[in-house]
Amino acid sequence: MDYVFVKSTKKGKEGSGSIHARVRTKESCRKYSVGFTITEKEWLNYKDGNYSTTDTIGSIGIKYCLFANILEQIRQELEDAPTYEGTGSIIKSIVETFLNAKPIHKKPKSYKHETYLSQYIAECIEGMADGRILKRKHVGQMSEASISKYQNLLKKIREFEDACGEPLTLEDVNMSFQQEFTNFCKDEGLYPNTIYGYMSLLRVIMKYAFEDKLTKSDRFKRAGFVPSKEVVDQVYLTAEQIQEMLDLDLSSREKILELIDKADIKDEDRLNELKEYITKGNARQIAASRDIFIVGCLTGQRFSDYSRLNKSMFTKIQGIPFIKLIQEKTKKTVYIPIDIRVRQILKQYHGELPQVYISKVSYNIKLIAELLGWTWNPNFDKSRMGKKVGTRFCDMISTHTARRSFATNAYHAGVPIESIMSITGHERESTFRLYLKLEEEEKGIMAARDFEGIIL
């Protein structure tokens, strides 16, 4: 579906018009009024993204970001199940829900003189879920994954409060709290990057509270409030390994069982576990998981992007074929050169990759790597590894390994960093260089290039 601006024919209203949702099914196409009448200039500002999150649409008295969020929610609802039955009621219900939502930052009666931290975080999460709090950099509703991260923060804050024996207020969030909370997380065995994530999210929460004058505490602005992030040791697949995984015959349950029998797996319990797992349905998902992961290795995108690639994204620029993709996380448009293997995989699935949950893909590609015999120990520093990662190479592979593999292999092949970044969507070269999985000698060579003209 899409939206159309229908100009008014009434005298004196020539510069205004109403917004309609245009819904298409196999049978026909119909338009439904969204209930908003705005000026043509306001509509063009919305269409072109020529506004900030604080700008208001004067004709209807609401912010552009809320207007955009309402239209996006309607779009998602109608595109999931396009139908004419009840469409008008669905649109009306969505609009009323957003317009009648309570302001997020009103103090509840339970607040006396101070605002409790965990209660405030819970309110913010509620606002993120129903669209009252939007993404800071990109107008749009928070994803479920982002909201889940804030829920994990809330859980950890409550655990910390239990350990302290008393609830915390927003005023308590100072550098002393920062030190005590990070030490609490370290004592629980959390890794530096996990703590970094918690404190980054808490800084966002405190910024909301400070802007809405619920607290005078501005310690979150200090550079040391969020601890340093560390580069985590992670594996990547070489070009040869990617091809080896692609060439593996996973065409049937029987073929996969043969691979299990041939694999060097001495643990009888593990063997029985694998054989029990290989049902016909799981066998199909194993093959699909491999294909989805390989597409990621050949395109350099995040799972949320490479798992949804389809033939409709194919385009040509000056006769050169590309995949045109708008990244979900950054909303950035990237153009990806099409590897012939990506074409072949999509053709196998009639132009659209099958839907497999990320957790299933993650488990299945580890299993495939185990069947390929990738069971050696890379001997990484355990303090720089993910908390739940095993010591074998196959256990360290994740859905994100695909993106890292693409970047590293492209760099090894001599592709300029700027060109790789234009595909992966990284904005800063310093961040991207940390992202590359390179040997120490290669890092030294990169550093030497940076010092050209400085050292003799």
FENTA-V108459 format. One line per field, one symbol per residue. psi: psi as a letter, one per 20 degrees, with the letter a starting at -180 (. if undefined). burial: I if it has 16 or more other ideal C-beta (glycine too) atoms within 10 Angstrom, else O. Layout:
psi=???
burial=???
This chain:
psi=raqqooqqjqpijhjrrqpqpoppahgapqqppijporqhghghgggikmrriiqqohhikqqhhgghhghhggggghhhmpqhojgghgggggghgghjqqqhkpprhipeiqppghhgghgggghhhjjhprqghpprqqrhgghhghhhggghghhggghhjqqqrhhinahgggggghhggghijqqghggggghghhggghgggghjkiqiokhiiqhigorqqqopoqrrprhhhghgghipokirggghhghghhqmoiohggghgghhhmrgghghhgghgggggghghiikrrhhghijqrhiiprpolipprpopopggijppqoppophhgggghhhkkipqqppqhhgggghhggghghijmjroilqohikrqhjpaiqghiiprhihgghgggghgghijpqghhghhghjphphgghhhhqnqqhhhhggghhhhjpigq.
burial=IOIOIOOOOOOOOOOIIIIIIOIOOOOOOOOIOIIIOIIOOIIOIIOOOOIOOOOOIOOOOOIIIIIIIIIOIIOOIIOOOOOOOOIOOIIOOIIOOIOOOOOIIOOOOOOOOOIIIIIIIIIIIOIIOIIIIIIOOOIOIIOOOOIOIIOOIIOIIIOIIOOOOOOIIIIIIOOOIIOOIIOIIOOOOIIIIIIIIIIOIIIOIIOIIIOOOIIOIOIIOOOOIIIOOOOIIIIIIOOOIIOOIIOIOIOOIOOIOOIIOOIOIOOOOOOOOIOOOIOOOIIIIIIIIIIIIIIIIIIIIIIOIIIOIOOOIIOOOOOOOIIOIOOIOOOOOIOIOIIOIIOOIIOOOOOOIOOIOIOOIIIIIIIIIIIIOIIOOOOIOOOOIOOOIOOIIIIIIIIOIIIIIIIIIIIOOOOOIOOIIOIIIIOOOOOIIOIIIOOOOOOOOOOOOOOOOOOO
